Amino acid sequence: LVDATGSMGDEIAKLKASMRAMAQQIAQLPVQPDVCWGLVAYRDRDDPGLTRTHDFTDYLAAFQGVLARVQAGG
């Protein structure tokens, strides 16, 4: 769940960087957990594109592509 309102640009950039690092750390675990990634980005009630969702997937590259397109606005 990501707050994508206008003031969150720096935090979204940090999230993008930390998600890559977290995925790498999970991939290096000795026992591979069953991981699925999903996303809900939201903005203020009156902003266009109030919510943006991406269903759960185990395909990390698809999730990272969706996350890469999240930008602060509104």
All heavy atoms as TSV, in Angstrom:
chain	resi	resn	atom	element	x	y	z
A	1	LEU	N	N	0.864	-1.157	0.000
A	1	LEU	CA	C	0.000	0.000	0.000
A	1	LEU	C	C	0.912	1.222	0.000
A	1	LEU	O	O	1.764	1.364	0.876
A	1	LEU	CB	C	-0.898	-0.028	1.241
A	1	LEU	CG	C	-1.961	1.030	1.357
A	1	LEU	CD1	C	-2.914	0.984	0.174
A	1	LEU	CD2	C	-2.728	0.819	2.648
A	2	VAL	N	N	0.766	2.070	-1.013
A	2	VAL	CA	C	1.666	3.200	-1.202
A	2	VAL	C	C	0.880	4.499	-1.265
A	2	VAL	O	O	-0.043	4.634	-2.074
A	2	VAL	CB	C	2.482	3.042	-2.506
A	2	VAL	CG1	C	3.387	4.229	-2.730
A	2	VAL	CG2	C	3.281	1.756	-2.487
A	3	ASP	N	N	1.250	5.443	-0.432
A	3	ASP	CA	C	0.710	6.798	-0.498
A	3	ASP	C	C	1.422	7.494	-1.653
A	3	ASP	O	O	2.625	7.732	-1.596
A	3	ASP	CB	C	0.974	7.517	0.825
A	3	ASP	CG	C	0.481	8.954	0.860
A	3	ASP	OD1	O	0.158	9.515	-0.204
A	3	ASP	OD2	O	0.449	9.516	1.966
A	4	ALA	N	N	0.685	7.800	-2.726
A	4	ALA	CA	C	1.284	8.422	-3.909
A	4	ALA	C	C	0.850	9.877	-4.060
A	4	ALA	O	O	0.805	10.407	-5.168
A	4	ALA	CB	C	0.926	7.617	-5.155
A	5	THR	N	N	0.539	10.529	-2.942
A	5	THR	CA	C	0.174	11.944	-3.001
A	5	THR	C	C	1.418	12.782	-3.285
A	5	THR	O	O	2.550	12.298	-3.182
A	5	THR	CB	C	-0.503	12.389	-1.694
A	5	THR	OG1	O	0.348	12.093	-0.588
A	5	THR	CG2	C	-1.848	11.697	-1.506
A	6	GLY	N	N	1.213	14.036	-3.634
A	6	GLY	CA	C	2.276	14.909	-4.110
A	6	GLY	C	C	3.493	15.040	-3.226
A	6	GLY	O	O	4.605	15.219	-3.721
A	7	SER	N	N	3.321	14.934	-1.934
A	7	SER	CA	C	4.454	15.138	-1.024
A	7	SER	C	C	5.306	13.898	-0.815
A	7	SER	O	O	6.283	13.942	-0.068
A	7	SER	CB	C	3.929	15.604	0.344
A	7	SER	OG	O	3.116	14.591	0.920
A	8	MET	N	N	4.982	12.802	-1.470
A	8	MET	CA	C	5.633	11.522	-1.171
A	8	MET	C	C	6.721	11.113	-2.169
A	8	MET	O	O	7.172	9.977	-2.154
A	8	MET	CB	C	4.570	10.415	-1.088
A	8	MET	CG	C	3.523	10.655	-0.014
A	8	MET	SD	S	4.217	10.799	1.640
A	8	MET	CE	C	4.693	9.117	1.935
A	9	GLY	N	N	7.168	12.023	-3.014
A	9	GLY	CA	C	8.158	11.683	-4.043
A	9	GLY	C	C	9.424	11.052	-3.498
A	9	GLY	O	O	9.888	10.021	-4.005
A	10	ASP	N	N	10.017	11.633	-2.466
A	10	ASP	CA	C	11.251	11.087	-1.894
A	10	ASP	C	C	11.012	9.707	-1.290
A	10	ASP	O	O	11.834	8.797	-1.443
A	10	ASP	CB	C	11.821	12.015	-0.822
A	10	ASP	CG	C	12.396	13.303	-1.398
A	10	ASP	OD1	O	12.664	13.354	-2.620
A	10	ASP	OD2	O	12.565	14.265	-0.626
A	11	GLU	N	N	9.892	9.546	-0.611
A	11	GLU	CA	C	9.585	8.271	0.018
A	11	GLU	C	C	9.331	7.179	-1.016
A	11	GLU	O	O	9.733	6.036	-0.825
A	11	GLU	CB	C	8.382	8.409	0.961
A	11	GLU	CG	C	8.690	9.156	2.237
A	11	GLU	CD	C	8.831	10.668	2.067
A	11	GLU	OE1	O	8.458	11.193	0.995
A	11	GLU	OE2	O	9.331	11.311	2.996
A	12	ILE	N	N	8.686	7.526	-2.121
A	12	ILE	CA	C	8.454	6.548	-3.183
A	12	ILE	C	C	9.777	6.116	-3.798
A	12	ILE	O	O	9.997	4.929	-4.061
A	12	ILE	CB	C	7.479	7.110	-4.241
A	12	ILE	CG1	C	6.082	7.231	-3.626
A	12	ILE	CG2	C	7.455	6.240	-5.487
A	12	ILE	CD1	C	5.084	7.973	-4.497
A	13	ALA	N	N	10.689	7.042	-3.996
A	13	ALA	CA	C	12.022	6.698	-4.514
A	13	ALA	C	C	12.748	5.752	-3.556
A	13	ALA	O	O	13.376	4.781	-3.989
A	13	ALA	CB	C	12.844	7.962	-4.744
A	14	LYS	N	N	12.652	6.016	-2.262
A	14	LYS	CA	C	13.278	5.133	-1.267
A	14	LYS	C	C	12.631	3.758	-1.284
A	14	LYS	O	O	13.314	2.737	-1.151
A	14	LYS	CB	C	13.180	5.749	0.122
A	14	LYS	CG	C	14.042	6.960	0.309
A	14	LYS	CD	C	13.818	7.608	1.668
A	14	LYS	CE	C	14.522	8.942	1.773
A	14	LYS	NZ	N	14.210	9.634	3.021
A	15	LEU	N	N	11.312	3.713	-1.432
A	15	LEU	CA	C	10.605	2.434	-1.497
A	15	LEU	C	C	11.079	1.622	-2.692
A	15	LEU	O	O	11.344	0.419	-2.566
A	15	LEU	CB	C	9.098	2.672	-1.582
A	15	LEU	CG	C	8.243	1.437	-1.810
A	15	LEU	CD1	C	8.365	0.477	-0.627
A	15	LEU	CD2	C	6.803	1.827	-2.052
A	16	LYS	N	N	11.199	2.260	-3.840
A	16	LYS	CA	C	11.658	1.554	-5.047
A	16	LYS	C	C	13.033	0.947	-4.822
A	16	LYS	O	O	13.273	-0.213	-5.165
A	16	LYS	CB	C	11.680	2.505	-6.240
A	16	LYS	CG	C	10.300	2.922	-6.693
A	16	LYS	CD	C	10.378	3.971	-7.782
A	16	LYS	CE	C	9.003	4.466	-8.174
A	16	LYS	NZ	N	9.055	5.484	-9.231
A	17	ALA	N	N	13.938	1.712	-4.229
A	17	ALA	CA	C	15.298	1.218	-3.971
A	17	ALA	C	C	15.293	0.107	-2.926
A	17	ALA	O	O	15.986	-0.895	-3.073
A	17	ALA	CB	C	16.196	2.361	-3.517
A	18	SER	N	N	14.505	0.263	-1.878
A	18	SER	CA	C	14.513	-0.747	-0.816
A	18	SER	C	C	13.816	-2.031	-1.251
A	18	SER	O	O	14.180	-3.115	-0.802
A	18	SER	CB	C	13.892	-0.193	0.467
A	18	SER	OG	O	12.523	0.068	0.289
A	19	MET	N	N	12.830	-1.953	-2.137
A	19	MET	CA	C	12.162	-3.165	-2.622
A	19	MET	C	C	13.124	-4.017	-3.434
A	19	MET	O	O	13.098	-5.237	-3.330
A	19	MET	CB	C	10.931	-2.799	-3.468
A	19	MET	CG	C	9.762	-2.293	-2.663
A	19	MET	SD	S	9.163	-3.441	-1.406
A	19	MET	CE	C	8.601	-4.797	-2.411
A	20	ARG	N	N	13.960	-3.390	-4.230
A	20	ARG	CA	C	14.955	-4.157	-4.983
A	20	ARG	C	C	15.894	-4.884	-4.029
A	20	ARG	O	O	16.187	-6.064	-4.201
A	20	ARG	CB	C	15.743	-3.234	-5.915
A	20	ARG	CG	C	15.002	-2.871	-7.179
A	20	ARG	CD	C	15.913	-2.179	-8.181
A	20	ARG	NE	N	16.309	-0.837	-7.765
A	20	ARG	CZ	C	15.612	0.265	-8.023
A	20	ARG	NH1	N	14.495	0.191	-8.698
A	20	ARG	NH2	N	16.043	1.428	-7.613
A	21	ALA	N	N	16.359	-4.169	-3.008
A	21	ALA	CA	C	17.273	-4.769	-2.033
A	21	ALA	C	C	16.581	-5.890	-1.261
A	21	ALA	O	O	17.182	-6.946	-1.019
A	21	ALA	CB	C	17.796	-3.700	-1.076
A	22	MET	N	N	15.332	-5.680	-0.878
A	22	MET	CA	C	14.610	-6.703	-0.139
A	22	MET	C	C	14.414	-7.957	-0.995
A	22	MET	O	O	14.602	-9.075	-0.518
A	22	MET	CB	C	13.250	-6.178	0.323
A	22	MET	CG	C	12.495	-7.195	1.156
A	22	MET	SD	S	10.974	-6.573	1.865
A	22	MET	CE	C	10.032	-6.198	0.421
A	23	ALA	N	N	14.059	-7.787	-2.245
A	23	ALA	CA	C	13.882	-8.928	-3.137
A	23	ALA	C	C	15.190	-9.703	-3.294
A	23	ALA	O	O	15.190	-10.940	-3.320
A	23	ALA	CB	C	13.368	-8.462	-4.499
A	24	GLN	N	N	16.301	-8.995	-3.370
A	24	GLN	CA	C	17.599	-9.656	-3.471
A	24	GLN	C	C	17.904	-10.445	-2.201
A	24	GLN	O	O	18.417	-11.563	-2.268
A	24	GLN	CB	C	18.701	-8.641	-3.746
A	24	GLN	CG	C	18.624	-8.051	-5.136
A	24	GLN	CD	C	19.594	-6.890	-5.340
A	24	GLN	OE1	O	20.145	-6.337	-4.389
A	24	GLN	NE2	N	19.780	-6.499	-6.590
A	25	GLN	N	N	17.600	-9.880	-1.050
A	25	GLN	CA	C	17.841	-10.574	0.213
A	25	GLN	C	C	16.967	-11.818	0.334
A	25	GLN	O	O	17.426	-12.858	0.788
A	25	GLN	CB	C	17.606	-9.643	1.394
A	25	GLN	CG	C	18.656	-8.561	1.513
A	25	GLN	CD	C	18.335	-7.561	2.615
A	25	GLN	OE1	O	17.240	-7.552	3.175
A	25	GLN	NE2	N	19.303	-6.717	2.929
A	26	ILE	N	N	15.724	-11.719	-0.079
A	26	ILE	CA	C	14.833	-12.884	-0.040
A	26	ILE	C	C	15.355	-13.977	-0.966
A	26	ILE	O	O	15.347	-15.158	-0.615
A	26	ILE	CB	C	13.385	-12.480	-0.403
A	26	ILE	CG1	C	12.791	-11.617	0.715
A	26	ILE	CG2	C	12.522	-13.709	-0.658
A	26	ILE	CD1	C	11.471	-10.979	0.369
A	27	ALA	N	N	15.830	-13.588	-2.143
A	27	ALA	CA	C	16.351	-14.559	-3.108
A	27	ALA	C	C	17.581	-15.294	-2.584
A	27	ALA	O	O	17.872	-16.412	-3.016
A	27	ALA	CB	C	16.670	-13.857	-4.421
A	28	GLN	N	N	18.299	-14.694	-1.640
A	28	GLN	CA	C	19.511	-15.314	-1.103
A	28	GLN	C	C	19.249	-16.178	0.129
A	28	GLN	O	O	20.181	-16.781	0.657
A	28	GLN	CB	C	20.534	-14.234	-0.762
A	28	GLN	CG	C	21.048	-13.509	-1.986
A	28	GLN	CD	C	21.946	-12.334	-1.643
A	28	GLN	OE1	O	22.166	-12.011	-0.478
A	28	GLN	NE2	N	22.458	-11.671	-2.662
A	29	LEU	N	N	18.010	-16.261	0.585
A	29	LEU	CA	C	17.707	-17.083	1.749
A	29	LEU	C	C	17.961	-18.560	1.429
A	29	LEU	O	O	17.722	-19.001	0.304
A	29	LEU	CB	C	16.248	-16.896	2.176
A	29	LEU	CG	C	15.889	-15.536	2.752
A	29	LEU	CD1	C	14.375	-15.429	2.954
A	29	LEU	CD2	C	16.617	-15.304	4.067
A	30	PRO	N	N	18.433	-19.326	2.416
A	30	PRO	CA	C	18.699	-20.740	2.155
A	30	PRO	C	C	17.432	-21.529	1.810
A	30	PRO	O	O	17.489	-22.472	1.031
A	30	PRO	CB	C	19.327	-21.247	3.450
A	30	PRO	CG	C	19.148	-20.183	4.463
A	30	PRO	CD	C	18.788	-18.926	3.765
A	31	VAL	N	N	16.309	-21.167	2.377
A	31	VAL	CA	C	15.035	-21.787	2.048
A	31	VAL	C	C	14.217	-20.754	1.285
A	31	VAL	O	O	14.003	-19.648	1.768
A	31	VAL	CB	C	14.281	-22.212	3.336
A	31	VAL	CG1	C	12.926	-22.786	2.987
A	31	VAL	CG2	C	15.106	-23.197	4.135
A	32	GLN	N	N	13.794	-21.096	0.110
A	32	GLN	CA	C	13.070	-20.152	-0.730
A	32	GLN	C	C	11.590	-20.082	-0.340
A	32	GLN	O	O	10.840	-21.018	-0.587
A	32	GLN	CB	C	13.188	-20.563	-2.205
A	32	GLN	CG	C	14.591	-20.437	-2.749
A	32	GLN	CD	C	15.071	-18.994	-2.744
A	32	GLN	OE1	O	14.438	-18.144	-3.332
A	32	GLN	NE2	N	16.167	-18.733	-2.081
A	33	PRO	N	N	11.165	-18.976	0.273
A	33	PRO	CA	C	9.750	-18.836	0.604
A	33	PRO	C	C	8.924	-18.593	-0.657
A	33	PRO	O	O	9.440	-18.144	-1.681
A	33	PRO	CB	C	9.722	-17.608	1.518
A	33	PRO	CG	C	10.925	-16.822	1.134
A	33	PRO	CD	C	11.960	-17.821	0.683
A	34	ASP	N	N	7.646	-18.886	-0.579
A	34	ASP	CA	C	6.720	-18.620	-1.673
A	34	ASP	C	C	6.294	-17.159	-1.556
A	34	ASP	O	O	5.495	-16.816	-0.694
A	34	ASP	CB	C	5.522	-19.560	-1.577
A	34	ASP	CG	C	4.589	-19.444	-2.754
A	34	ASP	OD1	O	4.974	-18.858	-3.790
A	34	ASP	OD2	O	3.455	-19.933	-2.648
A	35	VAL	N	N	6.851	-16.294	-2.390
A	35	VAL	CA	C	6.626	-14.854	-2.292
A	35	VAL	C	C	5.752	-14.387	-3.456
A	35	VAL	O	O	5.992	-14.739	-4.604
A	35	VAL	CB	C	7.959	-14.078	-2.313
A	35	VAL	CG1	C	7.722	-12.588	-2.272
A	35	VAL	CG2	C	8.845	-14.526	-1.170
A	36	CYS	N	N	4.752	-13.596	-3.131
A	36	CYS	CA	C	3.931	-12.922	-4.142
A	36	CYS	C	C	3.984	-11.429	-3.855
A	36	CYS	O	O	4.039	-11.009	-2.703
A	36	CYS	CB	C	2.496	-13.419	-4.097
A	36	CYS	SG	S	2.292	-15.086	-4.725
A	37	TRP	N	N	3.969	-10.646	-4.905
A	37	TRP	CA	C	4.063	-9.196	-4.804
A	37	TRP	C	C	2.769	-8.592	-5.316
A	37	TRP	O	O	2.223	-9.013	-6.321
A	37	TRP	CB	C	5.232	-8.694	-5.658
A	37	TRP	CG	C	6.520	-9.394	-5.379
A	37	TRP	CD1	C	7.004	-10.508	-6.000
A	37	TRP	CD2	C	7.482	-9.052	-4.391
A	37	TRP	NE1	N	8.210	-10.864	-5.457
A	37	TRP	CE2	C	8.537	-9.987	-4.461
A	37	TRP	CE3	C	7.558	-8.035	-3.447
A	37	TRP	CZ2	C	9.635	-9.928	-3.638
A	37	TRP	CZ3	C	8.671	-7.989	-2.622
A	37	TRP	CH2	C	9.695	-8.924	-2.726
A	38	GLY	N	N	2.272	-7.561	-4.649
A	38	GLY	CA	C	1.070	-6.854	-5.077
A	38	GLY	C	C	1.200	-5.382	-4.698
A	38	GLY	O	O	2.043	-5.014	-3.879
A	39	LEU	N	N	0.366	-4.551	-5.291
A	39	LEU	CA	C	0.497	-3.118	-5.063
A	39	LEU	C	C	-0.857	-2.426	-5.119
A	39	LEU	O	O	-1.681	-2.721	-5.992
A	39	LEU	CB	C	1.393	-2.505	-6.145
A	39	LEU	CG	C	1.570	-0.996	-6.111
A	39	LEU	CD1	C	2.520	-0.600	-4.993
A	39	LEU	CD2	C	2.094	-0.486	-7.428
A	40	VAL	N	N	-1.074	-1.524	-4.179
A	40	VAL	CA	C	-2.170	-0.564	-4.234
A	40	VAL	C	C	-1.548	0.801	-3.950
A	40	VAL	O	O	-0.952	1.003	-2.897
A	40	VAL	CB	C	-3.276	-0.854	-3.199
A	40	VAL	CG1	C	-4.326	0.261	-3.226
A	40	VAL	CG2	C	-3.916	-2.208	-3.440
A	41	ALA	N	N	-1.628	1.706	-4.912
A	41	ALA	CA	C	-1.168	3.087	-4.725
A	41	ALA	C	C	-2.415	3.959	-4.660
A	41	ALA	O	O	-3.358	3.769	-5.426
A	41	ALA	CB	C	-0.276	3.514	-5.883
A	42	TYR	N	N	-2.422	4.902	-3.738
A	42	TYR	CA	C	-3.607	5.747	-3.579
A	42	TYR	C	C	-3.226	7.213	-3.504
A	42	TYR	O	O	-2.099	7.560	-3.184
A	42	TYR	CB	C	-4.400	5.342	-2.334
A	42	TYR	CG	C	-3.656	5.603	-1.039
A	42	TYR	CD1	C	-3.814	6.812	-0.357
A	42	TYR	CD2	C	-2.794	4.651	-0.507
A	42	TYR	CE1	C	-3.130	7.061	0.828
A	42	TYR	CE2	C	-2.114	4.889	0.676
A	42	TYR	CZ	C	-2.277	6.094	1.339
A	42	TYR	OH	O	-1.591	6.334	2.498
A	43	ARG	N	N	-4.195	8.045	-3.819
A	43	ARG	CA	C	-4.043	9.497	-3.741
A	43	ARG	C	C	-5.241	10.076	-3.004
A	43	ARG	O	O	-6.140	9.360	-2.594
A	43	ARG	CB	C	-3.929	10.087	-5.140
A	43	ARG	CG	C	-2.647	9.644	-5.829
A	43	ARG	CD	C	-2.335	10.536	-6.985
A	43	ARG	NE	N	-0.993	10.208	-7.464
A	43	ARG	CZ	C	-0.664	10.169	-8.727
A	43	ARG	NH1	N	-1.547	10.462	-9.653
A	43	ARG	NH2	N	0.560	9.876	-9.080
A	44	ASP	N	N	-5.263	11.396	-2.888
A	44	ASP	CA	C	-6.378	12.065	-2.216
A	44	ASP	C	C	-7.681	11.851	-2.977
A	44	ASP	O	O	-7.686	11.651	-4.188
A	44	ASP	CB	C	-6.097	13.562	-2.070
A	44	ASP	CG	C	-4.987	13.838	-1.069
A	44	ASP	OD1	O	-4.869	13.080	-0.085
A	44	ASP	OD2	O	-4.238	14.815	-1.272
A	45	ARG	N	N	-8.776	11.931	-2.267
A	45	ARG	CA	C	-10.113	11.644	-2.798
A	45	ARG	C	C	-10.430	12.409	-4.077
A	45	ARG	O	O	-11.056	11.880	-4.980
A	45	ARG	CB	C	-11.131	11.972	-1.723
A	45	ARG	CG	C	-12.515	11.534	-2.029
A	45	ARG	CD	C	-13.443	11.759	-0.888
A	45	ARG	NE	N	-12.695	11.860	0.364
A	45	ARG	CZ	C	-13.186	12.205	1.516
A	45	ARG	NH1	N	-14.445	12.491	1.606
A	45	ARG	NH2	N	-12.447	12.281	2.595
A	46	ASP	N	N	-10.011	13.660	-4.191
A	46	ASP	CA	C	-10.359	14.478	-5.353
A	46	ASP	C	C	-9.342	14.400	-6.493
A	46	ASP	O	O	-9.529	15.035	-7.524
A	46	ASP	CB	C	-10.528	15.937	-4.928
A	46	ASP	CG	C	-11.675	16.113	-3.936
A	46	ASP	OD1	O	-12.658	15.346	-4.026
A	46	ASP	OD2	O	-11.589	17.005	-3.080
A	47	ASP	N	N	-8.261	13.657	-6.306
A	47	ASP	CA	C	-7.237	13.533	-7.341
A	47	ASP	C	C	-7.656	12.531	-8.403
A	47	ASP	O	O	-8.297	11.527	-8.098
A	47	ASP	CB	C	-5.903	13.068	-6.744
A	47	ASP	CG	C	-5.265	14.115	-5.862
A	47	ASP	OD1	O	-5.597	15.303	-6.008
A	47	ASP	OD2	O	-4.430	13.742	-5.015
A	48	PRO	N	N	-7.275	12.785	-9.673
A	48	PRO	CA	C	-7.542	11.773	-10.701
A	48	PRO	C	C	-6.714	10.524	-10.411
A	48	PRO	O	O	-5.604	10.610	-9.879
A	48	PRO	CB	C	-7.095	12.449	-11.998
A	48	PRO	CG	C	-6.260	13.618	-11.594
A	48	PRO	CD	C	-6.619	13.961	-10.182
A	49	GLY	N	N	-7.248	9.383	-10.728
A	49	GLY	CA	C	-6.526	8.144	-10.460
A	49	GLY	C	C	-6.415	7.879	-8.974
A	49	GLY	O	O	-5.324	7.651	-8.467
A	50	LEU	N	N	-7.540	7.908	-8.281
A	50	LEU	CA	C	-7.564	7.755	-6.823
A	50	LEU	C	C	-6.783	6.529	-6.357
A	50	LEU	O	O	-5.996	6.612	-5.431
A	50	LEU	CB	C	-9.012	7.671	-6.347
A	50	LEU	CG	C	-9.240	7.426	-4.866
A	50	LEU	CD1	C	-8.641	8.558	-4.036
A	50	LEU	CD2	C	-10.728	7.281	-4.581
A	51	THR	N	N	-6.987	5.402	-7.005
A	51	THR	CA	C	-6.212	4.203	-6.665
A	51	THR	C	C	-5.688	3.553	-7.935
A	51	THR	O	O	-6.267	3.668	-9.010
A	51	THR	CB	C	-7.053	3.150	-5.904
A	51	THR	OG1	O	-8.153	2.757	-6.720
A	51	THR	CG2	C	-7.538	3.674	-4.575
A	52	ARG	N	N	-4.580	2.869	-7.769
A	52	ARG	CA	C	-3.988	2.083	-8.844
A	52	ARG	C	C	-3.609	0.750	-8.219
A	52	ARG	O	O	-2.931	0.727	-7.180
A	52	ARG	CB	C	-2.757	2.790	-9.398
A	52	ARG	CG	C	-2.093	2.058	-10.514
A	52	ARG	CD	C	-0.929	2.864	-11.023
A	52	ARG	NE	N	-0.335	2.185	-12.148
A	52	ARG	CZ	C	0.652	2.667	-12.842
A	52	ARG	NH1	N	1.157	3.846	-12.533
A	52	ARG	NH2	N	1.153	1.996	-13.843
A	53	THR	N	N	-4.045	-0.331	-8.811
A	53	THR	CA	C	-3.783	-1.636	-8.211
A	53	THR	C	C	-3.041	-2.550	-9.181
A	53	THR	O	O	-3.124	-2.387	-10.401
A	53	THR	CB	C	-5.092	-2.328	-7.796
A	53	THR	OG1	O	-5.875	-2.575	-8.958
A	53	THR	CG2	C	-5.875	-1.481	-6.813
A	54	HIS	N	N	-2.333	-3.485	-8.605
A	54	HIS	CA	C	-1.685	-4.553	-9.369
A	54	HIS	C	C	-1.878	-5.823	-8.555
A	54	HIS	O	O	-1.458	-5.901	-7.396
A	54	HIS	CB	C	-0.195	-4.256	-9.567
A	54	HIS	CG	C	0.522	-5.320	-10.334
A	54	HIS	ND1	N	0.326	-5.525	-11.680
A	54	HIS	CD2	C	1.403	-6.246	-9.938
A	54	HIS	CE1	C	1.084	-6.531	-12.077
A	54	HIS	NE2	N	1.743	-6.979	-11.038
A	55	ASP	N	N	-2.545	-6.792	-9.141
A	55	ASP	CA	C	-2.831	-8.039	-8.442
A	55	ASP	C	C	-1.546	-8.756	-8.033
A	55	ASP	O	O	-0.482	-8.548	-8.626
A	55	ASP	CB	C	-3.662	-8.971	-9.321
A	55	ASP	CG	C	-5.080	-8.467	-9.516
A	55	ASP	OD1	O	-5.558	-7.698	-8.660
A	55	ASP	OD2	O	-5.696	-8.849	-10.520
A	56	PHE	N	N	-1.673	-9.614	-7.047
A	56	PHE	CA	C	-0.535	-10.392	-6.589
A	56	PHE	C	C	0.035	-11.233	-7.722
A	56	PHE	O	O	-0.700	-11.791	-8.532
A	56	PHE	CB	C	-0.935	-11.316	-5.435
A	56	PHE	CG	C	-1.078	-10.599	-4.131
A	56	PHE	CD1	C	-2.325	-10.298	-3.631
A	56	PHE	CD2	C	0.044	-10.220	-3.404
A	56	PHE	CE1	C	-2.477	-9.634	-2.425
A	56	PHE	CE2	C	-0.083	-9.551	-2.201
A	56	PHE	CZ	C	-1.344	-9.255	-1.715
A	57	THR	N	N	1.349	-11.282	-7.768
A	57	THR	CA	C	2.063	-12.085	-8.754
A	57	THR	C	C	3.342	-12.610	-8.120
A	57	THR	O	O	3.890	-11.995	-7.212
A	57	THR	CB	C	2.396	-11.266	-10.019
A	57	THR	OG1	O	3.078	-12.105	-10.959
A	57	THR	CG2	C	3.283	-10.070	-9.710
A	58	ASP	N	N	3.810	-13.737	-8.611
A	58	ASP	CA	C	5.112	-14.228	-8.157
A	58	ASP	C	C	6.211	-13.826	-9.148
A	58	ASP	O	O	7.370	-14.173	-8.980
A	58	ASP	CB	C	5.100	-15.738	-7.941
A	58	ASP	CG	C	4.717	-16.522	-9.184
A	58	ASP	OD1	O	4.416	-15.912	-10.227
A	58	ASP	OD2	O	4.715	-17.763	-9.111
A	59	TYR	N	N	5.830	-13.050	-10.168
A	59	TYR	CA	C	6.777	-12.588	-11.184
A	59	TYR	C	C	7.328	-11.229	-10.750
A	59	TYR	O	O	6.698	-10.187	-10.963
A	59	TYR	CB	C	6.067	-12.521	-12.537
A	59	TYR	CG	C	6.963	-12.208	-13.704
A	59	TYR	CD1	C	8.183	-12.870	-13.897
A	59	TYR	CD2	C	6.591	-11.262	-14.629
A	59	TYR	CE1	C	8.992	-12.574	-14.975
A	59	TYR	CE2	C	7.390	-10.956	-15.715
A	59	TYR	CZ	C	8.594	-11.618	-15.876
A	59	TYR	OH	O	9.407	-11.321	-16.937
A	60	LEU	N	N	8.503	-11.243	-10.147
A	60	LEU	CA	C	9.097	-10.042	-9.572
A	60	LEU	C	C	9.299	-8.936	-10.602
A	60	LEU	O	O	9.047	-7.764	-10.323
A	60	LEU	CB	C	10.419	-10.378	-8.882
A	60	LEU	CG	C	11.172	-9.218	-8.253
A	60	LEU	CD1	C	10.330	-8.530	-7.188
A	60	LEU	CD2	C	12.499	-9.698	-7.681
A	61	ALA	N	N	9.734	-9.277	-11.799
A	61	ALA	CA	C	9.989	-8.258	-12.821
A	61	ALA	C	C	8.716	-7.491	-13.170
A	61	ALA	O	O	8.751	-6.271	-13.377
A	61	ALA	CB	C	10.593	-8.889	-14.067
A	62	ALA	N	N	7.574	-8.179	-13.226
A	62	ALA	CA	C	6.308	-7.499	-13.510
A	62	ALA	C	C	5.965	-6.533	-12.386
A	62	ALA	O	O	5.552	-5.395	-12.632
A	62	ALA	CB	C	5.190	-8.517	-13.699
A	63	PHE	N	N	6.139	-6.974	-11.149
A	63	PHE	CA	C	5.858	-6.112	-10.013
A	63	PHE	C	C	6.779	-4.898	-10.014
A	63	PHE	O	O	6.344	-3.772	-9.805
A	63	PHE	CB	C	6.016	-6.878	-8.698
A	63	PHE	CG	C	5.925	-5.984	-7.506
A	63	PHE	CD1	C	4.711	-5.514	-7.068
A	63	PHE	CD2	C	7.067	-5.590	-6.829
A	63	PHE	CE1	C	4.620	-4.662	-5.966
A	63	PHE	CE2	C	6.999	-4.748	-5.739
A	63	PHE	CZ	C	5.765	-4.283	-5.307
A	64	GLN	N	N	8.060	-5.106	-10.253
A	64	GLN	CA	C	9.000	-3.989	-10.267
A	64	GLN	C	C	8.663	-2.999	-11.385
A	64	GLN	O	O	8.842	-1.793	-11.207
A	64	GLN	CB	C	10.434	-4.498	-10.409
A	64	GLN	CG	C	10.934	-5.151	-9.138
A	64	GLN	CD	C	12.313	-5.747	-9.275
A	64	GLN	OE1	O	12.655	-6.341	-10.292
A	64	GLN	NE2	N	13.110	-5.602	-8.241
A	65	GLY	N	N	8.150	-3.480	-12.500
A	65	GLY	CA	C	7.727	-2.593	-13.575
A	65	GLY	C	C	6.570	-1.705	-13.150
A	65	GLY	O	O	6.537	-0.517	-13.447
A	66	VAL	N	N	5.615	-2.289	-12.437
A	66	VAL	CA	C	4.473	-1.513	-11.933
A	66	VAL	C	C	4.951	-0.500	-10.903
A	66	VAL	O	O	4.574	0.665	-10.940
A	66	VAL	CB	C	3.394	-2.444	-11.346
A	66	VAL	CG1	C	2.333	-1.658	-10.615
A	66	VAL	CG2	C	2.775	-3.293	-12.443
A	67	LEU	N	N	5.785	-0.940	-9.980
A	67	LEU	CA	C	6.306	-0.050	-8.944
A	67	LEU	C	C	7.119	1.089	-9.563
A	67	LEU	O	O	7.031	2.228	-9.125
A	67	LEU	CB	C	7.153	-0.825	-7.942
A	67	LEU	CG	C	7.743	-0.024	-6.779
A	67	LEU	CD1	C	6.638	0.619	-5.951
A	67	LEU	CD2	C	8.619	-0.925	-5.915
A	68	ALA	N	N	7.864	0.797	-10.607
A	68	ALA	CA	C	8.680	1.827	-11.259
A	68	ALA	C	C	7.820	2.948	-11.848
A	68	ALA	O	O	8.282	4.091	-11.940
A	68	ALA	CB	C	9.536	1.197	-12.356
A	69	ARG	N	N	6.583	2.644	-12.197
A	69	ARG	CA	C	5.700	3.653	-12.797
A	69	ARG	C	C	4.936	4.472	-11.766
A	69	ARG	O	O	4.267	5.443	-12.120
A	69	ARG	CB	C	4.740	2.988	-13.772
A	69	ARG	CG	C	5.446	2.449	-15.008
A	69	ARG	CD	C	4.475	1.957	-16.070
A	69	ARG	NE	N	3.632	0.841	-15.673
A	69	ARG	CZ	C	3.973	-0.432	-15.731
A	69	ARG	NH1	N	5.159	-0.786	-16.188
A	69	ARG	NH2	N	3.125	-1.375	-15.356
A	70	VAL	N	N	5.036	4.115	-10.494
A	70	VAL	CA	C	4.343	4.881	-9.454
A	70	VAL	C	C	5.087	6.197	-9.251
A	70	VAL	O	O	6.300	6.212	-9.039
A	70	VAL	CB	C	4.277	4.101	-8.117
A	70	VAL	CG1	C	3.719	4.978	-7.003
A	70	VAL	CG2	C	3.443	2.847	-8.291
A	71	GLN	N	N	4.360	7.298	-9.346
A	71	GLN	CA	C	4.951	8.613	-9.119
A	71	GLN	C	C	4.021	9.433	-8.241
A	71	GLN	O	O	2.794	9.277	-8.308
A	71	GLN	CB	C	5.172	9.331	-10.449
A	71	GLN	CG	C	6.188	8.609	-11.315
A	71	GLN	CD	C	6.651	9.470	-12.463
A	71	GLN	OE1	O	6.329	10.643	-12.554
A	71	GLN	NE2	N	7.444	8.892	-13.333
A	72	ALA	N	N	4.607	10.275	-7.437
A	72	ALA	CA	C	3.824	11.153	-6.573
A	72	ALA	C	C	3.116	12.192	-7.427
A	72	ALA	O	O	3.650	12.653	-8.441
A	72	ALA	CB	C	4.731	11.827	-5.561
A	73	GLY	N	N	1.919	12.542	-7.036
A	73	GLY	CA	C	1.175	13.557	-7.766
A	73	GLY	C	C	-0.099	13.926	-7.032
A	73	GLY	O	O	-0.465	13.310	-6.047
A	74	GLY	N	N	-0.762	14.925	-7.546
A	74	GLY	CA	C	-2.035	15.336	-6.959
A	74	GLY	C	C	-1.860	16.390	-5.908
A	74	GLY	O	O	-0.807	16.824	-5.572
